[in-house]
Amino acid sequence: MKPTAPLSALLALLAALAALPATAQVRQQADLTLDTANRLVAGALDACRRQDRAIVAAVLDRGGNLLALQRTESVGPHNIEASRRKAYTALSTRTATLDLARGAAANADARNLATLPELLLLGGGVPVAAAGQVVGAIGVAGGGGAANDHACALAAIRAIPGLDQPAN
């Protein structure tokens, strides 16, 4: 039995498509470099130092891995973990922790976020984005209050060209 012309054409097309090399679809993502992470930490420490505030600043990459951490000599040791968890919370939720904490305080349904072991709903964590993609987060702790920690984190991000500028 001889295939008809349309069927022969379809078979030839399928054979040609099968012979084409398969191409992988790979998403291109920006990554936070160690240099940028160190500059973020230094920027946060500098911003708080100008206000006579002792802090710890931690920067995580997009996967939640610690890239940089520095502390002022006089800051309490509990702030090391607080800064990391603030950064983790900002990265995980893609929301500044000050906004998240205020939202949770105003919304009974959101209050349960505070029961998740790694999340810390205290101001001072801010997502770090470049070209519209979250590439990491910074967490600041020990600056004498959530608003102070948040302001130092924002100052650090705003001081680095090429990063998306946070609204607040």
Secondary structure, DSSP 8 states (H G I E B T S, - for coil): ----HHHHHHHHHHHHHHHS-------------HHHHHHHHHHHHHHHHTTT---EEEEEETTS-EEEEEE-TTS-THHHHHHHHHHHHHHHHTS-HHHHHHHHHH-TTGGGGGGSTT---SS-EEEEEETTEEEEEEEEE-SSSHHHHHHHHHHHHHTSTTS-----
